[in-house]
Amino acid sequence: MTTATPTVGVGAQAAGKPTRAGRVRKRLNSRTATLVSIVIALLWTVPTFGLFVSSFRPEDQIKTTGWWTFFRDPQFTLENYQQVLFSGSSSGRLASYFINSLAITIPSVLFPLAFAALAAYALAWINFRGRDWVYIGIFALQIVPLQMALVPLLRFFSTGVTVGGVQLLPAWDLVDEQKFAQVWFAHTCFALPFAVYLLHNFVSQLPSDLMEAARVDGATHPKIFRTIVLPLITPALAAIGIFQFLWVWNDLLVALIFAGGGNETAPLTVRLAELAGTRGNEWQRLTAGAFVSIVVPLIVFLSLQRYFVRGLLAGSVKG
């Protein structure tokens, strides 16, 4: 009786009956799906290409004609990039804000990934009292709007924590570049619930045979996490890392509140909001600045996209 089900499944596959995964794969490879993918790709690519072309056009052409007229009368200029990146005027110095965005984004991605991976492994493979309630609490935190936590978190940074007249935690009292730590802390807190929930689903599905074999060989939890779990959840970490990178890089609200709008800490998005001018007529600078801001996310996405199609557990049991 124990071998009946596998025999029937093997017989069904041998008879050529398609599985559910096979039917989904066949539909995704159909001509209709290919056509829809091409249309979506064009809808995303054409505006980006237009932004790229406009960033190299002279100011008078940008303000009088559409970017598609470039092919009739092609004219190039690097003045737009010179103004936004290196100009000493109020419309320039975008390079310093670019560095600020990198200083904000990279730690704000690495911290939640590290903490979420450790928490997901503990919730999936370590038995401790109250584990299920901790997981339920993390899941419930996903529905808390980010805007509701901004004021309490800002109060925590500015005044600390006081209970019954006793100050448990002092105020942070950070200045200038030190305020980056507040932004890292805020983005890490906001990203952890979703990251832990998603990574827990991946880690909990790892084959128990791998864990049992490692324990039999005397491996501890840190060694199991480092040598077995981390390589297998790399695609999930890359996917979450991409989404977190895009969110933090394009964020304006959190960075503006916790880092301020000064030149020392303001991210690229703050400067882009100022490039349009008070009347929104500085298009030539805005196109160049906007394209500078999307170069890094494009590089990150294109370099990590292979993890989306790589099998999560391919060869893990056989190897």
Salt bridges, closest charged atoms under 4 A:
GLU59 OE2 - LYS63 NZ 2.76
ASP251 OD2 - HIS187 NE2 3.63
GLU274 OE1 - ARG271 NH1 2.41
GLU282 OE1 - ARG285 NH1 3.33
